[in-house]
Every structure is written in C-alpha cells, then in structure tokens.
C-alpha cells in the first residue's frame, strides 16, 4: 500500500479524527471526574419550620447552584411584604468540600448570610467575597442562623 495514494490518505485521516475524538472525550471525562470526585454530590439544603426565613440552597447535577431566601416580615410591622434574595453560581467538590462560586452580577454579602455571629457552630467557611466552602458529608448547615437540612435533589422548589 502506497502511503501517498488517495485511499491511504483517506484511511489515515479517519484514524486521525477517531484518535483526536477519543482524546478529547477522555480529557473532558477526566476533568469532570477530577472536579466532582466521580460521585453524585448534587443535593438540596432546605430550612425547616421557623419564624425567620424560608431558605433553599440547591446544588444541581450540572454543577450550578441556586440560593433562595424568603425573609418573613415582622408580625408586629404594618408592612407584611416578604423580602426575597436569589443568587446563582457554580459549584464543585475539592478535598471533600463543596466550593460555591457566586456569580459576579448579583454578589451577596457572604459575611451577612453565613456569619459566625448568627451561626456559631456553622461548618460553612467564607473563602473570599465570592466563594464559600463546607464539607460534603454534612447533613445540615446553618444559613443566617437558620438550620437547613440536606436531602437529595428531589424536593420541589420553594417557589
């Protein structure tokens, strides 16, 4: 078989494209496994009954999260409107910790939401003004002083 014949070039081209495709798929798969540890860490943290706020932190399968907090009005106040906070971002697992990266557009005050003052026993650590981290094995977290219980991503949204 002469390597300069058109049939030979066509075969070599097919082999080369197959090899490149395989390498790309392997690289993407390894990257995803490296970020998530190869496990399904998607979860939902949701507040129980309380008089402060309804809170939901959902870590979705696509490595995105949303955080929603409906702050209840003070029963003694004349204005009974609820305030709602909603933030989005990306999450991943690193060293058995969830790492949450809040989007730039609507950056929350993480020190206010995850303050040690309101949650002295919290496992959530503030990394910087856009990142928090906490262990994947925790069954509950404290957000704004409200206990939020972990479940798999099957509970309906609070909306």
N, C-alpha and C positions, 0 to 999 in steps of 0.2 A: 504494500500500500504506500503510495507516494504521499507524503505529508502536504504537498502543495496542490493536490487535486481538490476540486470544489467539494466532493463528498466528504473528504477527510477534514476539511476546514469546517464544514457544517457540523460534523460529529464532535470535533474539538470545541466548537462554540457551545453546543448543547451541554457537554460535560462541564465546561467552564461556568455556564449560567447555573447549572444544578449545584455545583460546588459553592458558588457565591451565595445562592439562596439558602443552602444548608448552613453556611457560616453565619449569615445574618439572623436566621431563626435561632440558632444556638446562642448567639450573643444576646438577643432580646430575652430569651428564656432565662439565661443565667442572670441577667440584670434584674429581672422581676423576682427570681428566687433569692437573689442577694438582698434585695430591699425588704422582702416580706418574710424571709426565712423559710420559704416554701410552704408556709402554713396559711390557713384562712384565719386572719385576725380581725375580720370585719365584725363590728359589734355596735351595740347601741347602749348608751348610758342615759337613764331617764329618772327624773325625780319622782319620789312618791308623794303622797298627800302631805301638804304643808301650807302654811299661810303666807309664804313669801313669793314663790315663783314656780312656774312650770318650766322645767329645763330638759332639753334633749340634745345630746351630742351623739351624732350618728357617724360611724366610720364605715363607709361604703366599700363594697368589693372592688371598685375601680380606683382605690386609693385616694378618693376625695372624701371630704367630710363636710357636714353642716352642723352648725351650732345654733340652736334657737332657744331663747329665753323670754317667757312672757311674765313680766313683773306685775304682780297683783296690786291693785290700788289699795291704799289705806282705807279700811272700813269707816274711819272717822272723817275722812276727807269728803268734801262735797263733789269733787271731780272723781268719778268712778272709772275713768278710762285706764286701760292697761297699757303699759309700755312694752314694746316688743323689740328684742335685739336679735339680729340674724347675721351670721358670719359663715363664710365658706373658706375652703382651703384644701390642701393636700396633706396626706399622712403616709407614714411608712414606719417600719419597725427596724430598730437599730439597737443591738446589745440588749435584747428583750425589753425594750422600751418603745411605746408608741411615741412618735415625734409628730407633732401637728404644726403645720406651717400655715399661718393665717394669711389670706390674700392682702395685697397692698391697698386695694381700693377702699375697703371698709375695715381698717385696722382697729381692733378693740383695745381697750386698756386692760391688758392681761393682768396687771397687778391689782386692779379692782375686781376682776372676775375670779381670780384664783388666789386671793390674798390669804396669807397665813393668819391675818387678824380674824377673818371670818371662819377659816378652816384650819385650825392649828394642827390637826392631825392629817392634813392632806398629803397625798402622795404625788401631787402634780407639782412639777418644778418649772419655773419660768426660766427659759434659756436666754431670750432676748425679747425685744418688743414685738416679734412676730412668731416666736416658737415656744411651745411648751412640750414637756415630756413626762411620761409616767409609765410604770411597769405594765406589761401586757397581762400579767397574771392577777391583777387586782380585780376584785368583784364589785367594788364601788369606789367612787371618787366624790369629793366634796367640791361643789362649784357654788361660789357666792354664799357659802355657809349651808348649802342645801345638799343633802345626801342623794347621790344618783347611783342607781343600781345597774349593773351590767347585764345585758342579755344578748343573745344572738340577734342578728339583723332581721327579725321577723315581726316586730311590733309596729303598728301603724303610727304614722307621724302625729304630732300634737295639733296639727292644723285642723 
